[in-house]
Amino acid sequence: MPTNAQRKLDIMLLAEMPSMNEPHDYPTQGNFDFDVTAHDKYFQEMMTKHGIGGRYVTDIVKNRDYPRRPTAEEVKRWLPFLVREIEILGPKGIIVIGKVTYHTSFSSFVSHSIPSGIEVDWIYFYPRVARKQV
């Protein structure tokens, strides 16, 4: 684990699972064009507006799939990869994106593997915030 002087990253944003914005009947062997959704654009704009643009964003589960919650088995399977990612980047803090993600996937399976000294908090999932503003 890097010391405070060696840390390369201040904040890591942690989402639950990457998803595709493709129709459910789209062939999974295809070459997808992952267009930025309105929610993703909102998230990018908010990061820039509040001075956290360019931060590192990753997911607990690394497997891209149709929008859904990952299973406990998926979270457990990908946990060693996330832990190694955190060890390499050495963030001072982790912000979990989404209250439900924080309380289900993160608190249940990930939090015990986070090295001491890394602060953790959560923010509301950005599509929920965007809907409230409309």
N, CA, C and O atoms as CSV, one atom per row, in Angstrom:
chain,resi,resn,atom,element,x,y,z
A,1,MET,N,N,0.848,-1.192,0.000
A,1,MET,CA,C,0.000,0.000,0.000
A,1,MET,C,C,0.881,1.239,0.000
A,1,MET,O,O,1.801,1.341,0.811
A,2,PRO,N,N,0.612,2.190,-0.905
A,2,PRO,CA,C,1.434,3.394,-0.939
A,2,PRO,C,C,1.254,4.232,0.318
A,2,PRO,O,O,0.171,4.256,0.903
A,3,THR,N,N,2.309,4.914,0.733
A,3,THR,CA,C,2.190,5.846,1.848
A,3,THR,C,C,1.474,7.095,1.355
A,3,THR,O,O,1.261,7.262,0.154
A,4,ASN,N,N,1.105,7.967,2.278
A,4,ASN,CA,C,0.410,9.199,1.885
A,4,ASN,C,C,1.225,10.006,0.888
A,4,ASN,O,O,0.665,10.602,-0.032
A,5,ALA,N,N,2.556,10.031,1.063
A,5,ALA,CA,C,3.409,10.793,0.151
A,5,ALA,C,C,3.453,10.171,-1.237
A,5,ALA,O,O,3.720,10.871,-2.214
A,6,GLN,N,N,3.195,8.863,-1.343
A,6,GLN,CA,C,3.265,8.173,-2.618
A,6,GLN,C,C,1.926,8.117,-3.344
A,6,GLN,O,O,1.885,7.724,-4.510
A,7,ARG,N,N,0.845,8.494,-2.698
A,7,ARG,CA,C,-0.476,8.386,-3.315
A,7,ARG,C,C,-0.532,9.165,-4.613
A,7,ARG,O,O,-0.023,10.281,-4.716
A,8,LYS,N,N,-1.162,8.551,-5.601
A,8,LYS,CA,C,-1.243,9.157,-6.923
A,8,LYS,C,C,-2.632,9.717,-7.208
A,8,LYS,O,O,-2.804,10.450,-8.182
A,9,LEU,N,N,-3.613,9.396,-6.393
A,9,LEU,CA,C,-5.003,9.721,-6.695
A,9,LEU,C,C,-5.674,10.256,-5.441
A,9,LEU,O,O,-5.507,9.693,-4.359
A,10,ASP,N,N,-6.432,11.339,-5.578
A,10,ASP,CA,C,-7.117,11.851,-4.400
A,10,ASP,C,C,-8.491,11.206,-4.226
A,10,ASP,O,O,-8.828,10.752,-3.132
A,11,ILE,N,N,-9.282,11.164,-5.290
A,11,ILE,CA,C,-10.643,10.624,-5.182
A,11,ILE,C,C,-10.877,9.566,-6.256
A,11,ILE,O,O,-10.536,9.761,-7.423
A,12,MET,N,N,-11.454,8.464,-5.853
A,12,MET,CA,C,-11.905,7.433,-6.786
A,12,MET,C,C,-13.428,7.372,-6.674
A,12,MET,O,O,-13.968,7.251,-5.574
A,13,LEU,N,N,-14.111,7.455,-7.799
A,13,LEU,CA,C,-15.564,7.308,-7.815
A,13,LEU,C,C,-15.865,5.852,-8.156
A,13,LEU,O,O,-15.301,5.291,-9.095
A,14,LEU,N,N,-16.757,5.255,-7.384
A,14,LEU,CA,C,-17.020,3.830,-7.517
A,14,LEU,C,C,-18.508,3.585,-7.779
A,14,LEU,O,O,-19.359,3.853,-6.931
A,15,ALA,N,N,-18.797,3.068,-8.976
A,15,ALA,CA,C,-20.168,2.707,-9.338
A,15,ALA,C,C,-20.348,1.201,-9.134
A,15,ALA,O,O,-19.428,0.512,-8.694
A,16,GLU,N,N,-21.527,0.706,-9.454
A,16,GLU,CA,C,-21.829,-0.700,-9.179
A,16,GLU,C,C,-21.442,-1.632,-10.314
A,16,GLU,O,O,-20.756,-2.632,-10.101
A,17,MET,N,N,-21.890,-1.295,-11.538
A,17,MET,CA,C,-21.688,-2.212,-12.653
A,17,MET,C,C,-21.909,-1.452,-13.953
A,17,MET,O,O,-22.908,-0.745,-14.080
A,18,PRO,N,N,-21.005,-1.577,-14.926
A,18,PRO,CA,C,-21.236,-0.892,-16.200
A,18,PRO,C,C,-22.384,-1.549,-16.949
A,18,PRO,O,O,-22.572,-2.763,-16.872
A,19,SER,N,N,-23.144,-0.750,-17.669
A,19,SER,CA,C,-24.263,-1.309,-18.425
A,19,SER,C,C,-24.195,-0.843,-19.871
A,19,SER,O,O,-23.500,0.113,-20.214
A,20,MET,N,N,-24.931,-1.544,-20.692
A,20,MET,CA,C,-25.036,-1.198,-22.106
A,20,MET,C,C,-26.336,-0.449,-22.312
A,20,MET,O,O,-27.320,-0.685,-21.611
A,21,ASN,N,N,-26.334,0.439,-23.260
A,21,ASN,CA,C,-27.552,1.145,-23.616
A,21,ASN,C,C,-28.079,0.588,-24.929
A,21,ASN,O,O,-28.515,1.341,-25.799
A,22,GLU,N,N,-28.038,-0.703,-25.069
A,22,GLU,CA,C,-28.479,-1.389,-26.276
A,22,GLU,C,C,-29.798,-2.097,-26.005
A,22,GLU,O,O,-30.080,-2.452,-24.860
A,23,PRO,N,N,-30.603,-2.307,-27.021
A,23,PRO,CA,C,-31.853,-3.044,-26.826
A,23,PRO,C,C,-31.581,-4.445,-26.294
A,23,PRO,O,O,-30.529,-5.025,-26.564
A,24,HIS,N,N,-32.535,-4.988,-25.537
A,24,HIS,CA,C,-32.373,-6.325,-24.953
A,24,HIS,C,C,-32.189,-7.412,-25.996
A,24,HIS,O,O,-31.586,-8.442,-25.697
A,25,ASP,N,N,-32.689,-7.217,-27.212
A,25,ASP,CA,C,-32.564,-8.256,-28.232
A,25,ASP,C,C,-31.333,-8.068,-29.115
A,25,ASP,O,O,-31.184,-8.757,-30.125
A,26,TYR,N,N,-30.442,-7.132,-28.740
A,26,TYR,CA,C,-29.237,-6.874,-29.529
A,26,TYR,C,C,-28.265,-8.038,-29.329
A,26,TYR,O,O,-28.072,-8.477,-28.195
A,27,PRO,N,N,-27.652,-8.546,-30.393
A,27,PRO,CA,C,-26.735,-9.689,-30.234
A,27,PRO,C,C,-25.532,-9.328,-29.367
A,27,PRO,O,O,-24.894,-8.299,-29.589
A,28,THR,N,N,-25.222,-10.160,-28.389
A,28,THR,CA,C,-24.143,-9.858,-27.455
A,28,THR,C,C,-22.762,-10.000,-28.080
A,28,THR,O,O,-21.779,-9.572,-27.475
A,29,GLN,N,N,-22.655,-10.580,-29.259
A,29,GLN,CA,C,-21.356,-10.712,-29.914
A,29,GLN,C,C,-21.026,-9.486,-30.764
A,29,GLN,O,O,-19.944,-9.424,-31.349
A,30,GLY,N,N,-21.913,-8.532,-30.844
A,30,GLY,CA,C,-21.713,-7.371,-31.714
A,30,GLY,C,C,-20.687,-6.394,-31.173
A,30,GLY,O,O,-20.274,-6.479,-30.017
A,31,ASN,N,N,-20.283,-5.471,-32.023
A,31,ASN,CA,C,-19.383,-4.399,-31.640
A,31,ASN,C,C,-20.252,-3.202,-31.279
A,31,ASN,O,O,-20.809,-2.557,-32.167
A,32,PHE,N,N,-20.377,-2.895,-29.987
A,32,PHE,CA,C,-21.310,-1.872,-29.537
A,32,PHE,C,C,-20.717,-0.477,-29.641
A,32,PHE,O,O,-19.515,-0.279,-29.462
A,33,ASP,N,N,-21.571,0.474,-29.929
A,33,ASP,CA,C,-21.224,1.882,-29.893
A,33,ASP,C,C,-21.820,2.416,-28.592
A,33,ASP,O,O,-23.026,2.653,-28.520
A,34,PHE,N,N,-21.001,2.606,-27.576
A,34,PHE,CA,C,-21.498,3.017,-26.275
A,34,PHE,C,C,-21.670,4.532,-26.243
A,34,PHE,O,O,-20.803,5.261,-25.760
A,35,ASP,N,N,-22.792,4.983,-26.762
A,35,ASP,CA,C,-23.072,6.411,-26.778
A,35,ASP,C,C,-23.248,6.922,-25.353
A,35,ASP,O,O,-23.680,6.185,-24.467
A,36,VAL,N,N,-22.914,8.171,-25.147
A,36,VAL,CA,C,-23.107,8.799,-23.852
A,36,VAL,C,C,-24.591,9.113,-23.708
A,36,VAL,O,O,-25.178,9.777,-24.562
A,37,THR,N,N,-25.187,8.638,-22.631
A,37,THR,CA,C,-26.596,8.903,-22.381
A,37,THR,C,C,-26.759,10.300,-21.784
A,37,THR,O,O,-25.779,10.937,-21.397
A,38,ALA,N,N,-27.979,10.756,-21.714
A,38,ALA,CA,C,-28.259,12.056,-21.091
A,38,ALA,C,C,-27.828,12.039,-19.627
A,38,ALA,O,O,-27.310,13.037,-19.124
A,39,HIS,N,N,-28.035,10.917,-18.940
A,39,HIS,CA,C,-27.625,10.808,-17.537
A,39,HIS,C,C,-26.107,10.875,-17.410
A,39,HIS,O,O,-25.589,11.538,-16.512
A,40,ASP,N,N,-25.389,10.189,-18.309
A,40,ASP,CA,C,-23.931,10.230,-18.279
A,40,ASP,C,C,-23.421,11.639,-18.559
A,40,ASP,O,O,-22.477,12.105,-17.922
A,41,LYS,N,N,-24.050,12.307,-19.514
A,41,LYS,CA,C,-23.659,13.688,-19.839
A,41,LYS,C,C,-23.887,14.594,-18.625
A,41,LYS,O,O,-23.050,15.443,-18.317
A,42,TYR,N,N,-25.002,14.416,-17.947
A,42,TYR,CA,C,-25.294,15.180,-16.733
A,42,TYR,C,C,-24.210,14.929,-15.683
A,42,TYR,O,O,-23.723,15.868,-15.054
A,43,PHE,N,N,-23.839,13.680,-15.499
A,43,PHE,CA,C,-22.806,13.308,-14.532
A,43,PHE,C,C,-21.482,13.996,-14.878
A,43,PHE,O,O,-20.820,14.553,-14.002
A,44,GLN,N,N,-21.102,13.954,-16.149
A,44,GLN,CA,C,-19.859,14.592,-16.581
A,44,GLN,C,C,-19.903,16.098,-16.339
A,44,GLN,O,O,-18.925,16.687,-15.879
A,45,GLU,N,N,-21.038,16.717,-16.649
A,45,GLU,CA,C,-21.183,18.163,-16.443
A,45,GLU,C,C,-21.099,18.523,-14.960
A,45,GLU,O,O,-20.478,19.521,-14.597
A,46,MET,N,N,-21.725,17.712,-14.106
A,46,MET,CA,C,-21.695,17.974,-12.668
A,46,MET,C,C,-20.285,17.802,-12.111
A,46,MET,O,O,-19.868,18.573,-11.247
A,47,MET,N,N,-19.551,16.811,-12.590
A,47,MET,CA,C,-18.171,16.610,-12.137
A,47,MET,C,C,-17.324,17.827,-12.510
A,47,MET,O,O,-16.529,18.307,-11.702
A,48,THR,N,N,-17.497,18.314,-13.715
A,48,THR,CA,C,-16.739,19.472,-14.173
A,48,THR,C,C,-17.147,20.718,-13.391
A,48,THR,O,O,-16.294,21.478,-12.933
A,49,LYS,N,N,-18.451,20.921,-13.242
A,49,LYS,CA,C,-18.970,22.101,-12.534
A,49,LYS,C,C,-18.445,22.184,-11.103
A,49,LYS,O,O,-18.151,23.273,-10.610
A,50,HIS,N,N,-18.328,21.044,-10.443
A,50,HIS,CA,C,-17.922,21.030,-9.035
A,50,HIS,C,C,-16.438,20.725,-8.839
A,50,HIS,O,O,-15.997,20.434,-7.727
A,51,GLY,N,N,-15.676,20.796,-9.929
A,51,GLY,CA,C,-14.233,20.703,-9.812
A,51,GLY,C,C,-13.668,19.310,-9.605
A,51,GLY,O,O,-12.536,19.165,-9.143
A,52,ILE,N,N,-14.431,18.292,-9.937
A,52,ILE,CA,C,-13.886,16.936,-9.799
A,52,ILE,C,C,-13.796,16.234,-11.152
A,52,ILE,O,O,-13.659,15.013,-11.215
A,53,GLY,N,N,-13.875,17.008,-12.232
A,53,GLY,CA,C,-13.714,16.437,-13.554
A,53,GLY,C,C,-12.335,15.812,-13.703
A,53,GLY,O,O,-11.363,16.298,-13.124
A,54,GLY,N,N,-12.249,14.743,-14.473
A,54,GLY,CA,C,-10.989,14.067,-14.684
A,54,GLY,C,C,-10.637,13.074,-13.598
A,54,GLY,O,O,-9.547,12.503,-13.625
A,55,ARG,N,N,-11.515,12.852,-12.652
A,55,ARG,CA,C,-11.264,11.874,-11.596
A,55,ARG,C,C,-11.470,10.470,-12.147
A,55,ARG,O,O,-12.063,10.283,-13.209
A,56,TYR,N,N,-10.979,9.509,-11.424
A,56,TYR,CA,C,-11.043,8.121,-11.834
A,56,TYR,C,C,-12.390,7.521,-11.441
A,56,TYR,O,O,-12.777,7.566,-10.274
A,57,VAL,N,N,-13.092,6.970,-12.404
A,57,VAL,CA,C,-14.376,6.320,-12.165
A,57,VAL,C,C,-14.233,4.855,-12.531
A,57,VAL,O,O,-13.753,4.530,-13.617
A,58,THR,N,N,-14.646,3.967,-11.633
A,58,THR,CA,C,-14.581,2.532,-11.899
A,58,THR,C,C,-15.840,1.864,-11.354
A,58,THR,O,O,-16.705,2.521,-10.775
A,59,ASP,N,N,-15.928,0.571,-11.545
A,59,ASP,CA,C,-17.088,-0.189,-11.101
A,59,ASP,C,C,-16.667,-1.329,-10.193
A,59,ASP,O,O,-15.554,-1.843,-10.310
A,60,ILE,N,N,-17.557,-1.729,-9.286
A,60,ILE,CA,C,-17.309,-2.883,-8.423
A,60,ILE,C,C,-17.224,-4.133,-9.289
A,60,ILE,O,O,-16.265,-4.900,-9.199
A,61,VAL,N,N,-18.239,-4.328,-10.127
A,61,VAL,CA,C,-18.274,-5.441,-11.075
A,61,VAL,C,C,-17.790,-4.905,-12.413
A,61,VAL,O,O,-18.257,-3.859,-12.864
A,62,LYS,N,N,-16.876,-5.594,-13.045
A,62,LYS,CA,C,-16.251,-5.096,-14.277
A,62,LYS,C,C,-16.917,-5.607,-15.549
A,62,LYS,O,O,-16.509,-5.220,-16.645
A,63,ASN,N,N,-17.905,-6.445,-15.440
A,63,ASN,CA,C,-18.558,-7.058,-16.593
A,63,ASN,C,C,-19.717,-6.187,-17.079
A,63,ASN,O,O,-20.664,-5.943,-16.332
A,64,ARG,N,N,-19.646,-5.722,-18.322
A,64,ARG,CA,C,-20.711,-4.901,-18.912
A,64,ARG,C,C,-21.905,-5.798,-19.236
A,64,ARG,O,O,-21.744,-6.873,-19.815
A,65,ASP,N,N,-23.088,-5.354,-18.862
A,65,ASP,CA,C,-24.288,-6.157,-19.076
A,65,ASP,C,C,-25.484,-5.215,-19.197
A,65,ASP,O,O,-25.343,-3.996,-19.105
A,66,TYR,N,N,-26.643,-5.792,-19.399
A,66,TYR,CA,C,-27.856,-4.987,-19.443
A,66,TYR,C,C,-28.087,-4.356,-18.083
A,66,TYR,O,O,-27.704,-4.933,-17.066
A,67,PRO,N,N,-28.711,-3.174,-18.043
A,67,PRO,CA,C,-28.912,-2.495,-16.766
A,67,PRO,C,C,-29.633,-3.379,-15.760
A,67,PRO,O,O,-30.753,-3.832,-15.996
A,68,ARG,N,N,-28.968,-3.614,-14.633
A,68,ARG,CA,C,-29.511,-4.422,-13.541
A,68,ARG,C,C,-28.565,-4.337,-12.363
A,68,ARG,O,O,-27.468,-3.793,-12.484
A,69,ARG,N,N,-28.969,-4.858,-11.246
A,69,ARG,CA,C,-28.102,-4.955,-10.071
A,69,ARG,C,C,-27.254,-6.220,-10.205
A,69,ARG,O,O,-27.776,-7.260,-10.606
A,70,PRO,N,N,-25.974,-6.157,-9.882
A,70,PRO,CA,C,-25.161,-7.372,-9.939
A,70,PRO,C,C,-25.541,-8.313,-8.807
A,70,PRO,O,O,-26.038,-7.889,-7.763
A,71,THR,N,N,-25.303,-9.570,-9.028
A,71,THR,CA,C,-25.569,-10.568,-7.992
A,71,THR,C,C,-24.451,-10.550,-6.967
A,71,THR,O,O,-23.372,-10.014,-7.220
A,72,ALA,N,N,-24.711,-11.132,-5.819
A,72,ALA,CA,C,-23.672,-11.241,-4.787
A,72,ALA,C,C,-22.477,-12.023,-5.320
A,72,ALA,O,O,-21.330,-11.690,-5.021
A,73,GLU,N,N,-22.742,-13.050,-6.102
A,73,GLU,CA,C,-21.653,-13.857,-6.658
A,73,GLU,C,C,-20.778,-13.032,-7.601
A,73,GLU,O,O,-19.556,-13.177,-7.599
A,74,GLU,N,N,-21.400,-12.165,-8.409
A,74,GLU,CA,C,-20.628,-11.313,-9.314
A,74,GLU,C,C,-19.751,-10.343,-8.527
A,74,GLU,O,O,-18.582,-10.149,-8.862
A,75,VAL,N,N,-20.306,-9.740,-7.493
A,75,VAL,CA,C,-19.534,-8.801,-6.678
A,75,VAL,C,C,-18.350,-9.531,-6.044
A,75,VAL,O,O,-17.233,-9.014,-6.060
A,76,LYS,N,N,-18.571,-10.707,-5.494
A,76,LYS,CA,C,-17.498,-11.480,-4.864
A,76,LYS,C,C,-16.440,-11.893,-5.886
A,76,LYS,O,O,-15.246,-11.863,-5.588
A,77,ARG,N,N,-16.867,-12.275,-7.082
A,77,ARG,CA,C,-15.935,-12.715,-8.121
A,77,ARG,C,C,-15.010,-11.577,-8.562
A,77,ARG,O,O,-13.825,-11.807,-8.808
A,78,TRP,N,N,-15.538,-10.357,-8.664
A,78,TRP,CA,C,-14.753,-9.224,-9.149
A,78,TRP,C,C,-14.032,-8.482,-8.038
A,78,TRP,O,O,-13.213,-7.611,-8.332
A,79,LEU,N,N,-14.300,-8.787,-6.777
A,79,LEU,CA,C,-13.700,-8.073,-5.649
A,79,LEU,C,C,-12.166,-8.058,-5.677
A,79,LEU,O,O,-11.582,-7.002,-5.434
A,80,PRO,N,N,-11.489,-9.173,-5.960
A,80,PRO,CA,C,-10.014,-9.112,-5.992
A,80,PRO,C,C,-9.476,-8.112,-7.015
A,80,PRO,O,O,-8.441,-7.488,-6.781
A,81,PHE,N,N,-10.163,-7.953,-8.136
A,81,PHE,CA,C,-9.736,-6.997,-9.161
A,81,PHE,C,C,-9.905,-5.566,-8.657
A,81,PHE,O,O,-9.034,-4.723,-8.869
A,82,LEU,N,N,-11.020,-5.295,-7.995
A,82,LEU,CA,C,-11.258,-3.963,-7.444
A,82,LEU,C,C,-10.246,-3.648,-6.349
A,82,LEU,O,O,-9.696,-2.547,-6.312
A,83,VAL,N,N,-9.998,-4.597,-5.464
A,83,VAL,CA,C,-9.037,-4.379,-4.385
A,83,VAL,C,C,-7.657,-4.071,-4.964
A,83,VAL,O,O,-6.976,-3.166,-4.481
A,84,ARG,N,N,-7.242,-4.803,-5.978
A,84,ARG,CA,C,-5.935,-4.560,-6.607
A,84,ARG,C,C,-5.905,-3.181,-7.275
A,84,ARG,O,O,-4.900,-2.473,-7.207
A,85,GLU,N,N,-7.002,-2.813,-7.912
A,85,GLU,CA,C,-7.116,-1.495,-8.543
A,85,GLU,C,C,-6.929,-0.390,-7.493
A,85,GLU,O,O,-6.225,0.591,-7.733
A,86,ILE,N,N,-7.561,-0.559,-6.340
A,86,ILE,CA,C,-7.452,0.423,-5.254
A,86,ILE,C,C,-6.016,0.454,-4.721
A,86,ILE,O,O,-5.485,1.529,-4.443
A,87,GLU,N,N,-5.390,-0.707,-4.577
A,87,GLU,CA,C,-4.004,-0.760,-4.102
A,87,GLU,C,C,-3.068,-0.029,-5.061
A,87,GLU,O,O,-2.177,0.698,-4.620
A,88,ILE,N,N,-3.257,-0.211,-6.347
A,88,ILE,CA,C,-2.394,0.428,-7.353
A,88,ILE,C,C,-2.584,1.940,-7.356
A,88,ILE,O,O,-1.610,2.692,-7.388
A,89,LEU,N,N,-3.848,2.386,-7.321
A,89,LEU,CA,C,-4.139,3.818,-7.421
A,89,LEU,C,C,-3.948,4.564,-6.104
A,89,LEU,O,O,-3.635,5.755,-6.105
A,90,GLY,N,N,-4.133,3.876,-4.989
A,90,GLY,CA,C,-3.930,4.490,-3.686
A,90,GLY,C,C,-4.715,5.749,-3.431
A,90,GLY,O,O,-4.127,6.761,-3.052
A,91,PRO,N,N,-6.041,5.733,-3.626
A,91,PRO,CA,C,-6.811,6.964,-3.409
A,91,PRO,C,C,-6.869,7.353,-1.932
A,91,PRO,O,O,-6.768,6.506,-1.045
A,92,LYS,N,N,-7.032,8.652,-1.693
A,92,LYS,CA,C,-7.253,9.140,-0.330
A,92,LYS,C,C,-8.700,8.868,0.087
A,92,LYS,O,O,-8.994,8.635,1.259
A,93,GLY,N,N,-9.600,8.906,-0.911
A,93,GLY,CA,C,-11.004,8.705,-0.620
A,93,GLY,C,C,-11.717,8.007,-1.755
A,93,GLY,O,O,-11.324,8.106,-2.918
A,94,ILE,N,N,-12.774,7.297,-1.394
A,94,ILE,CA,C,-13.628,6.626,-2.375
A,94,ILE,C,C,-15.036,7.160,-2.192
A,94,ILE,O,O,-15.563,7.184,-1.080
A,95,ILE,N,N,-15.642,7.589,-3.292
A,95,ILE,CA,C,-17.034,8.028,-3.268
A,95,ILE,C,C,-17.843,6.986,-4.028
A,95,ILE,O,O,-17.652,6.791,-5.229
A,96,VAL,N,N,-18.743,6.324,-3.322
A,96,VAL,CA,C,-19.605,5.319,-3.934
A,96,VAL,C,C,-20.795,6.043,-4.550
A,96,VAL,O,O,-21.438,6.867,-3.899
A,97,ILE,N,N,-21.082,5.731,-5.806
A,97,ILE,CA,C,-22.177,6.387,-6.520
A,97,ILE,C,C,-23.461,5.598,-6.298
A,97,ILE,O,O,-23.648,4.519,-6.860
A,98,GLY,N,N,-24.333,6.147,-5.478
A,98,GLY,CA,C,-25.637,5.540,-5.214
A,98,GLY,C,C,-25.774,5.023,-3.799
A,98,GLY,O,O,-24.927,4.274,-3.311
A,99,LYS,N,N,-26.843,5.428,-3.147
A,99,LYS,CA,C,-27.129,4.991,-1.784
A,99,LYS,C,C,-27.357,3.485,-1.732
A,99,LYS,O,O,-26.851,2.806,-0.839
A,100,VAL,N,N,-28.120,2.965,-2.692
A,100,VAL,CA,C,-28.403,1.527,-2.711
A,100,VAL,C,C,-27.120,0.741,-2.978
A,100,VAL,O,O,-26.875,-0.284,-2.342
A,101,THR,N,N,-26.306,1.217,-3.911
A,101,THR,CA,C,-25.025,0.568,-4.182
A,101,THR,C,C,-24.169,0.541,-2.921
A,101,THR,O,O,-23.553,-0.476,-2.603
A,102,TYR,N,N,-24.134,1.657,-2.206
A,102,TYR,CA,C,-23.347,1.734,-0.978
A,102,TYR,C,C,-23.839,0.711,0.050
A,102,TYR,O,O,-23.043,-0.012,0.650
A,103,HIS,N,N,-25.147,0.660,0.242
A,103,HIS,CA,C,-25.679,-0.198,1.300
A,103,HIS,C,C,-25.770,-1.672,0.918
A,103,HIS,O,O,-25.779,-2.528,1.804
A,104,THR,N,N,-25.837,-1.990,-0.353
A,104,THR,CA,C,-25.937,-3.400,-0.736
A,104,THR,C,C,-24.584,-3.948,-1.167
A,104,THR,O,O,-23.964,-4.702,-0.417
A,105,SER,N,N,-24.122,-3.595,-2.329
A,105,SER,CA,C,-22.879,-4.160,-2.849
A,105,SER,C,C,-21.655,-3.728,-2.046
A,105,SER,O,O,-20.826,-4.568,-1.697
A,106,PHE,N,N,-21.525,-2.432,-1.747
A,106,PHE,CA,C,-20.306,-1.949,-1.103
A,106,PHE,C,C,-20.223,-2.383,0.358
A,106,PHE,O,O,-19.267,-3.056,0.743
A,107,SER,N,N,-21.192,-2.017,1.165
A,107,SER,CA,C,-21.131,-2.331,2.594
A,107,SER,C,C,-21.110,-3.835,2.856
A,107,SER,O,O,-20.420,-4.310,3.759
A,108,SER,N,N,-21.867,-4.569,2.064
A,108,SER,CA,C,-21.970,-6.010,2.291
A,108,SER,C,C,-20.726,-6.782,1.876
A,108,SER,O,O,-20.357,-7.754,2.536
A,109,PHE,N,N,-20.072,-6.366,0.791
A,109,PHE,CA,C,-19.007,-7.192,0.226
A,109,PHE,C,C,-17.654,-6.500,0.062
A,109,PHE,O,O,-16.624,-7.174,0.059
A,110,VAL,N,N,-17.631,-5.185,-0.071
A,110,VAL,CA,C,-16.397,-4.496,-0.435
A,110,VAL,C,C,-15.735,-3.794,0.744
A,110,VAL,O,O,-14.510,-3.821,0.858
A,111,SER,N,N,-16.501,-3.175,1.609
A,111,SER,CA,C,-15.951,-2.279,2.634
A,111,SER,C,C,-14.881,-2.935,3.493
A,111,SER,O,O,-13.904,-2.280,3.857
A,112,HIS,N,N,-15.036,-4.194,3.821
A,112,HIS,CA,C,-14.051,-4.877,4.672
A,112,HIS,C,C,-12.707,-5.079,3.970
A,112,HIS,O,O,-11.715,-5.396,4.627
A,113,SER,N,N,-12.658,-4.901,2.653
A,113,SER,CA,C,-11.421,-5.088,1.887
A,113,SER,C,C,-10.708,-3.774,1.576
A,113,SER,O,O,-9.634,-3.782,0.974
A,114,ILE,N,N,-11.289,-2.654,1.977
A,114,ILE,CA,C,-10.685,-1.347,1.707
A,114,ILE,C,C,-9.561,-1.114,2.724
A,114,ILE,O,O,-9.782,-1.236,3.929
A,115,PRO,N,N,-8.363,-0.782,2.245
A,115,PRO,CA,C,-7.253,-0.520,3.174
A,115,PRO,C,C,-7.591,0.607,4.149
A,115,PRO,O,O,-8.291,1.557,3.799
A,116,SER,N,N,-7.091,0.489,5.363
A,116,SER,CA,C,-7.336,1.535,6.358
A,116,SER,C,C,-6.698,2.840,5.886
A,116,SER,O,O,-5.705,2.834,5.157
A,117,GLY,N,N,-7.273,3.937,6.306
A,117,GLY,CA,C,-6.767,5.246,5.918
A,117,GLY,C,C,-7.451,5.833,4.696
A,117,GLY,O,O,-7.245,7.004,4.377
A,118,ILE,N,N,-8.260,5.039,4.008
A,118,ILE,CA,C,-9.005,5.546,2.856
A,118,ILE,C,C,-10.407,5.902,3.338
A,118,ILE,O,O,-11.140,5.045,3.832
A,119,GLU,N,N,-10.767,7.157,3.192
A,119,GLU,CA,C,-12.104,7.591,3.596
A,119,GLU,C,C,-13.113,7.173,2.538
A,119,GLU,O,O,-12.820,7.192,1.343
A,120,VAL,N,N,-14.308,6.796,2.991
A,120,VAL,CA,C,-15.363,6.341,2.082
A,120,VAL,C,C,-16.653,7.076,2.407
A,120,VAL,O,O,-17.007,7.246,3.574
A,121,ASP,N,N,-17.351,7.509,1.365
A,121,ASP,CA,C,-18.671,8.113,1.518
A,121,ASP,C,C,-19.463,7.789,0.262
A,121,ASP,O,O,-18.931,7.167,-0.658
A,122,TRP,N,N,-20.708,8.195,0.208
A,122,TRP,CA,C,-21.535,7.930,-0.971
A,122,TRP,C,C,-22.273,9.197,-1.361
A,122,TRP,O,O,-22.469,10.105,-0.553
A,123,ILE,N,N,-22.680,9.232,-2.640
A,123,ILE,CA,C,-23.526,10.305,-3.166
A,123,ILE,C,C,-24.719,9.655,-3.848
A,123,ILE,O,O,-24.679,8.477,-4.203
A,124,TYR,N,N,-25.781,10.432,-4.028
A,124,TYR,CA,C,-26.938,9.904,-4.744
A,124,TYR,C,C,-26.565,9.557,-6.175
A,124,TYR,O,O,-25.727,10.221,-6.786
A,125,PHE,N,N,-27.181,8.530,-6.698
A,125,PHE,CA,C,-26.971,8.105,-8.077
A,125,PHE,C,C,-27.476,9.211,-8.987
A,125,PHE,O,O,-28.615,9.656,-8.844
A,126,TYR,N,N,-26.647,9.660,-9.921
A,126,TYR,CA,C,-26.925,10.865,-10.691
A,126,TYR,C,C,-28.204,10.856,-11.516
A,126,TYR,O,O,-28.787,11.930,-11.665
A,127,PRO,N,N,-28.706,9.730,-12.077
A,127,PRO,CA,C,-30.002,9.813,-12.769
A,127,PRO,C,C,-31.131,10.198,-11.815
A,127,PRO,O,O,-32.089,10.848,-12.234
A,128,ARG,N,N,-31.039,9.811,-10.542
A,128,ARG,CA,C,-32.064,10.177,-9.568
A,128,ARG,C,C,-32.034,11.681,-9.338
A,128,ARG,O,O,-33.086,12.315,-9.256
A,129,VAL,N,N,-30.842,12.259,-9.233
A,129,VAL,CA,C,-30.712,13.696,-9.033
A,129,VAL,C,C,-31.236,14.440,-10.242
A,129,VAL,O,O,-31.958,15.427,-10.101
A,130,ALA,N,N,-30.880,13.978,-11.430
A,130,ALA,CA,C,-31.325,14.637,-12.669
A,130,ALA,C,C,-32.844,14.625,-12.772
A,130,ALA,O,O,-33.443,15.616,-13.189
A,131,ARG,N,N,-33.479,13.507,-12.396
A,131,ARG,CA,C,-34.944,13.429,-12.470
A,131,ARG,C,C,-35.589,14.420,-11.511
A,131,ARG,O,O,-36.606,15.028,-11.847
A,132,LYS,N,N,-35.020,14.591,-10.331
A,132,LYS,CA,C,-35.583,15.487,-9.341
A,132,LYS,C,C,-35.536,16.941,-9.789
A,132,LYS,O,O,-36.365,17.748,-9.367
A,133,GLN,N,N,-34.568,17.282,-10.644
A,133,GLN,CA,C,-34.423,18.659,-11.089
A,133,GLN,C,C,-35.335,19.012,-12.231
A,133,GLN,O,O,-35.527,20.195,-12.514
A,134,VAL,N,N,-35.905,18.032,-12.901
A,134,VAL,CA,C,-36.761,18.290,-14.078
A,134,VAL,C,C,-38.114,18.765,-13.639
A,134,VAL,O,O,-38.975,19.034,-14.476
